[in-house]
């Protein structure tokens, strides 16, 4: 299995694991969204909490050029360590939500 296929499966497994969690309050659904054609993967939250509408991204990951780009990570402890534990090589993880000036500094800290 090539790296892209392996990384795609790892990202999907992690998002599915998080989608099974239930928020501690409110009536909120967690929906995994997979676009394998364009290699875009997300975990969306939608529902109601204390009379207010809740909606938005919790995770957004893209795959490009053999790397995993974390575009948005709203998980409390972050998904980077999950990716590494599941087999993604740290140099193949890009924290795309950081400005380029911080990106180089963080590269060695994964």
C-alpha positions in Angstrom: 0.0 0.0 0.0 1.4 3.4 -0.9 1.9 6.2 1.5 -1.1 8.3 0.3 -3.4 5.4 0.7 -2.0 4.6 4.1 -2.3 8.2 5.3 -5.8 8.5 3.9 -6.9 5.4 5.9 -5.2 6.7 9.1 -6.9 10.1 8.8 -10.3 8.5 8.3 -9.9 6.2 11.2 -8.9 9.0 13.5 -11.9 11.2 12.4 -14.3 8.2 12.9 -12.9 7.6 16.4 -13.6 11.3 17.3 -17.0 11.2 15.7 -18.1 8.5 18.2 -17.5 10.8 21.1 -20.4 12.7 22.6 -20.1 16.3 23.8 -20.6 16.7 27.6 -23.7 18.9 27.1 -26.1 20.0 24.5 -27.7 18.0 21.7 -24.7 18.0 19.3 -24.0 15.6 16.5 -20.5 14.9 15.2 -20.4 14.2 11.4 -17.3 12.8 9.6 -17.0 14.2 6.1 -14.8 12.4 3.6 -14.0 13.7 0.1 -11.5 11.0 -1.2 -11.6 12.5 -4.7 -9.9 15.7 -3.5 -8.4 14.2 -0.3 -10.3 16.5 2.1 -11.4 15.1 5.5 -13.4 16.9 8.2 -15.3 16.4 11.4 -18.2 18.7 11.7 -20.3 19.5 14.8 -24.0 20.5 14.5 -26.8 20.8 16.9 -28.1 22.8 19.8 -26.7 23.8 23.2 -28.5 25.9 25.8 -30.8 27.4 23.2 -28.0 28.3 20.8 -27.1 26.7 17.5 -23.8 25.0 17.4 -22.1 24.3 14.0 -18.6 24.2 12.6 -15.4 22.4 12.0 -13.7 20.4 14.7 -11.0 18.9 12.4 -10.1 19.7 8.8 -7.2 17.7 7.1 -6.0 17.7 3.5 -3.6 15.3 1.9 -1.3 16.7 -0.8 2.2 15.7 -2.1 2.5 12.8 0.2 1.9 14.9 3.3 -0.9 15.3 5.9 -1.9 19.0 6.2 -3.7 19.8 9.4 -5.7 22.8 8.2 -7.8 23.1 11.4 -7.6 21.2 14.7 -10.3 22.1 17.3 -9.7 18.9 19.4 -8.5 19.7 22.9 -5.3 17.8 22.8 -4.8 18.0 19.1 -4.7 15.2 16.5 -0.9 15.4 15.7 0.0 12.8 18.3 -2.8 10.5 17.1 -1.4 10.7 13.5 2.1 9.8 14.7 0.9 6.9 16.9 -1.1 5.5 14.0 1.9 5.6 11.7 2.2 9.0 10.0 5.9 10.1 9.8 6.3 13.4 11.7 8.1 15.0 8.7 5.0 14.3 6.7 2.7 16.3 9.0 2.3 20.0 8.2 0.6 22.3 10.7 -1.0 24.4 8.0 -2.9 26.5 10.6 0.4 28.1 11.7 1.9 31.1 9.9 4.9 30.2 7.8 7.2 32.0 10.2 6.1 29.6 13.0 5.9 26.5 10.7 9.7 26.2 10.4 10.2 26.5 14.1 7.6 23.9 14.9 8.9 21.3 12.4 11.3 19.7 14.7 8.9 19.7 17.7 6.4 17.1 16.4 
